[in-house]
Amino acid sequence: MSQVGAGTTANLPNYFGELFTADMVNAPLITMLGGLNTARETANREFPTAVNYDFPTAAQPGISEAASKTAPTAISHVRAPVKNTTQIFQEQVDISYVKQSNGGALAGLNTAGSANNVPDEFDWQIQQALRRIARDAEMTALFGVYAEATDAATASTSRGIRVASSLSGGVVIDAGGAKLNKALIQLLFRTMSNGGADFVNAMLLTDAYNRQGVGDIYGYAPENTNVGGVNINVINDSAVGQVGVMQPHRFMAGLGEILCIHPQYMGVVGQPVPGKGNFFYEDLAKVGAAEQGQIFGQLGIDHGPAFMVGRIHNLATS
C-alpha cells in the first residue's frame, strides 16, 4: 500500500471487498475544539492567543499617616500579547477520464457478483484528501512549531499545544526516564495551579500506555467475579479538584509525554477566502483528459495562555 500522484488505471486498480485502514482517521482534539469549519474567523493570519499582564510581588504596605498625605508613585500594568498564525492546508485530486470510465474492471480476487468497492473514484479520493487535511491539522494542533512568513516564499506554521507549554508561564516537568507515577502528576497539577491555571474543565491528554498508567495509579476495583479492571475518566486531586482524562491519542504513542490542557481557553481559528469560505473544493483548469480539483483552507491553533498548559516529558515508554 502506498500513495501515488495523478490517478490512472495503472496505479489505482479496482477491488472487491470492504475497505479498511489501520491509520488514525479521526481528529479528537480538533473535533473537541470545534472542527475544521470553525465559526471563529480571522481576516489576518496572525491572531492573539493571550494578552498577558502581571502584578508586583504582594507585600504588606507600611504607610504612615504622614506619608499618606502624599500620593505614592504610580504603578501601571504593561500588557504583552502572545500571537499565533494560521497556515495553509492544500490538497489536489487528479483522476484521469480513462480511470473513471473503467470502474467495472476488477483486479485481485473476483467471485460471482463482485463489484468495485469504490464506484466513484474521484469522490472517494476527495474524501481521503479531506481526511489527510484533518490528520495534518490534528498533528499541528498537538506538535506544530511556530513560524511567521516573511515573504510569499516562506510558509507560516501554527504553534501547537506541546510547544505552547514551553512558552513563558507554561509548565514542563522532566520525568528523567521514570514511569508515570502519582508524585509526577501531583507535581504537574500543583505547579500549574501555583502558576495561575484555574483547573476548570482541565483535561489530561495521554497515549495508551500512560492512560493505563493513570488507571494503575488511581484505580480501585471492588472485587467482582464477572468484571475486572478500571477505566479512569476523572482524577480527583486535593489541590486542584477534578481533572478529566481523555481517551488515548495515537499521535502521542511512544513519545513518553502527557499534556494537561484547558479546552475552554483553546480554539481553532479559520481564515476564509472571501466569496469561497474556508476548506472549500474547487475545480482546476483543464489541461487534458482528467478531472482535477483542489481543497484549500487556512487554519491556526489558539492554544490559550501558556500558564494553562502543562507537560510531563521524558517518561518511560514501556
N, C-alpha and C positions, 0 to 999 in steps of 0.2 A: 504493500500500500504506500502511496506517495501522493504528491501534488504535481500537477503539470500546469503549463500556461494555457494558451488557447485550446479549447476542447474540440477534438476531431474524432472520427470513427476509429482511428488508430490508437489513440491514447485514452479514450473513455468508452471501453466496451460495456455493453448492457448485460445484466444478470437477472436471474430469477431468484427470489428469496428475500427474507426480511432483512432490513438494513440495521446495522449496529455500529457504534463507535465506542471504544473504551475511553476516549478522551473526554475531559470535562467540557460540557456544553452549556451549563448554566452559569450565571454570574451572580452569586448570592449577595455580595457586597454592593455591587452596582444596583441590583434589584431593590435591596433594602434602602438605598439612598434615593430611589425614585426612578431608576431606569434610564436608558439612553435618551428617550424622548422626554426629558425632564421639562417641567413648566418653568423652571428657573432659567432665565436667559440673560445674556450679556451682549452688548454691542461693541465690546472692547475685549480683545483676547486676554488682557490682564484683569484680574479681579482680586479683591481683598479676601483673605481667609480670616483675618482678625486685625483689629486696630488696638494695640496694647498700650497700657499705661500702668504706672505703679505708684506706690506711696513710699515715703521715707520710713525707716525703721521706727516702729511705735515706741514711744517713750513717755514717761510721766512728766508733765510740764511742771516747772518750778518758777512761777511768775509771781513776783511780789506785787503788793498794791501800788507801790511807787512805779514799778516797771510797767504795770498795766495801763498807766496813763499815757504811754507811748505805744502806738501800734507796732507789732513785730514786723520783721522783714517778710514781704510777701513770698509765698511759695506757689508756683504754677506747675501744673502737671503736663508734661510733654507726652504727646501721643506718637506712637511709632507703628506704621502699617506693615503687615506681612502680606505678600501677594503671591498668587499662583497664576498659571496661564492655561488657556485652552490649547489643544493641539489637534492636528488633522488626523482623521481616520478615513482611509480611502481604499476601496477595493474595486477591481474591474472584473466583469464577467464577459467571456468571449467564446461563443459556441458556433461552429460552422453550420451552414444550412444543410450540408450533407449529413452531418451528425444528427441533427434534429429530424431529418427525414428517414433515418434508419432506426427508429425506435423499436421496430419489431425484430431486429437481428440480435439474437442472444448468444452470449459466449458462456463457457463453463458448463456446468451440469444442467441439462434440459430434460424435463419429463413432460408427459402429456398434460396439456392445459397451462404450460408455463407462460408467464407474462413478464414483461420488463418491470422491474421494481421502481424504476424512475421514468414514468410515462412522459414527463415534460422536463427534459434535461436542463433547459435554460432556467426555468423557475426553480428547480432544485438547487442549481448552482448559486442562484441569488440567495436562497435561504442559507446555504452554507457560508456565503460571504458575510451575511449578517451575523452568523454565529461566530465567525472569525473576529469580526469587529467587537462583539460583546466580550469574547475571551481576552482580546488585547486591552479593552477598556478595563476589565476586571484586574488584569495584571498591572495596568497603570495605576489603578486606584490603590493597590497594595504596595507596589515597589517602584512606582515612577520616580524619576530623577528630574529635578527642575532645570530647565534651560530656557533662556529667553532669546528669541530670534533677533539678530541684529541687522539682518538683511534678508532678501527673498530666498537666498540660497541656504539659509540656516533654519533648522527646524526648532520650533518651540516645543518643549515637552513639559508635561504637568507633573508636579510633585505628588507622590503618594503618601499614605499614612505612615509607612515604615520610616521614610526619610524625615517626615514631619516630626517624629519622636526625637530626632537629633537636633532640632532647632532649639533656640534659646527658650528655656522653660519646660521643654519636654523631658521625659524620664527614660533613661536607658540603663538597664542593670545587666552586668556581665555575670553569667552563671558560672563561668570558669570551667565549663565542661560537666557540671553536675547535672544529675537528673532533676527534673522539676519536683519541687517539694513545697511544703506549706510555708516555710520560712521565706522562700523567694517570692511566693505570691503575696504574702503579707507585707514584705518589704516594698514590692511594687505598689500595692494599694496605699500604704501609709505615706510613701514618698510622693506619690501623685497627689494625695489628699493634702499633704503639707504644702505642696506647690500650688494649690488652688483648684484642683479638679473637684467637681461637686458630686460626682458619682450618682447622678440622676440618670437612670436608664443606661448605665455603663455596661459594656459587653466585653467578654474575652474572646479573642479570635485565635484559634489554635489549629494544628494539624491533628490527624487521627491519633498519633502516638501520645501527644501531650494532652489531648482530651481524655484519653484513657487514664493518663496520669492524674488528671483532675478528679476522675472517679475514684481512683485508688486513694487519693489524699482525703477527700471529703465524703466518700461514700460510706453509708451504713445500711446493710441489707438485713432486715429481720429474717429470721430463719423461716424457710418455706420449702416444702418438699416438691413444689411444682415449678417455681420460678427462682432464678438466681441472678445475681449481679445488680448493678446500679446504673442509672443514666442521669448524671448531674447536669441540670439545666440552669440552676441558680446557685451561687455561692453566697452564704450569709457570713459577712465579716464584721466583727465587732467595731472596727474603726470606720468603715465606710458604708455599711448596710449591705444591700443586695447587689450582686453583680451577675448579669446573665452570662451564659456560656453558649456561644453559637455552635452549630454543627461543624464538624471538621472541614477545613478548607484545603482542597487538594493542591492548590498552588503553594501552600506553606509546607508541604510534606518534605521531611528531611532537612529543613533549614535550621532546626534547633532554636526556634523562636516562638514566642507568643506575644500578642498585642492586646492592649487594653484601650478601647475606643469609646467615644461618646457620640453615637449616631445622630442625636438630636442637634448637634452643632456642626454636622457634616452635610455634604450635599454634592450633587452632580450639576455642573454648570455647562449649559449648551450655548453655542454661538451660531444662531441660524443665519443662513444666507437669505437676504431679502427676496421675497417672492417665491422661495423654494422651501424654506424651513430648515430643519436640521435632520441629518441622516435620511436623505432622500435618494431615490433611484432616478436616473435619467439615462435615456439612450445616448450613445455616442454616434458621431458622424459616420456614415457608411463609407468603408474603403474597399469592400469586397463582399463575397458571399458568406457573411457571418452576422449573427446578432451580437451586438456589443453594447454594453452599458456599464455604468459606474454607480457606486454608492459612495456618498460623500457626507462627512459630518465633522464638527469641531466640538470637542468636549474637554473639560477640565475638572479637577477634583478639588472641592472645598473641604479641606481636612480639619477646618476649625482651628482654634488656638492650640499651640503646641503643648500647653500645660494640661490639656485634656487628652493627651495621647501618651501612652507608656509602652515600654517594650522590655522584655527579658530576652537576651540573646546568648549565644554560645551554650545552649543547653545540650545535654546528651540526646542523641537521636535514636538510640536503641538500647 
